[in-house]
Amino acid sequence: MSEAPPSHMMGLTLPDVASWSERVVVVLGQNPGMFTGPGTNTYIVGTGTERILLDTGDGRPEYLPVLARALEHAGEARIQEIVVTHGHPDHIGGAASLVETYGPRRVSKRPWAELDERHAVRVHPIDDGDVIRCEGATLRAVHTPGHAEDHLCFVLEEEGALFSGDNVLGVGTTVIPPFGGDLGVYMRSLDCLLAENPTLIYPAHGPRIEDGRTKLREYIDHRQEREQQVLEALDCGLSSIEAIVKRVYAAYPEALYSAAAWTVANQLLKLEREGRVSRDGEEPLAARWRPA
Ligand SMILES: [Zn+2]
């Protein structure tokens, strides 16, 4: 999911199937939309006949023939197993129909008790540091919560590249959802990913990112800059999120203000957890905020 303006995300089209390296074929999940851009990128990873499928789209039937074509294009490859970055429906939603189509396959992800029971597949638990291999590819899991508690990114060791899931996107920036999201935790995850020093990034939405390190630094700088702007607005005596959004996002169209309100709320909740701001009122969006 992304907070990029719909025009950014909607205007972007990517081919249904493309080879992004000798061991990475991207297959679009056929689920374009406001929050998914051109759709979820699913990845066929490896070089042999048995390959890993990373993420599954949201389960719409149009995906199945596109995936079949991609597997054929990859030299009659088969799906050895399925690995999922996190439990949001546009990543794991297709797993059940794939197991139905291709027969029982291991579906690995980091467990998230409240959500996993909703999925129609049994989850094989993996966690930070676990490695999944097929011919020509070694994927190492990196636990990167903040967008979602169960989120795993995967280092592709052979390329020094990174499958970033929803933590870094080819367009726009990551949403920190009210359920399971935490901006402070997300920022620590970005630091963790920067420490991996990735070359390429293969995101879950949007095009391949050629310089992963630069993109990660941009993401970190962008969030820090926003935080500074929010603190400055509070110092100037603004206390409602509405007023802060109007000031910080003055250069943006008003249509984006409701999405921006959540972004500012996330900044304030992070600062509150750090003891730097406080509020009157339970509901973050309606509360009055002030420097602590
Ligand atoms: Zn997500």
Boltz pocket constraint, residues with backbone or C-beta under 6 A from the ligand:
constraints:
  - pocket:
      binder: B
      contacts: [[A, 1], [A, 86], [A, 88], [A, 147], [A, 148], [A, 166]]
      max_distance: 6.0
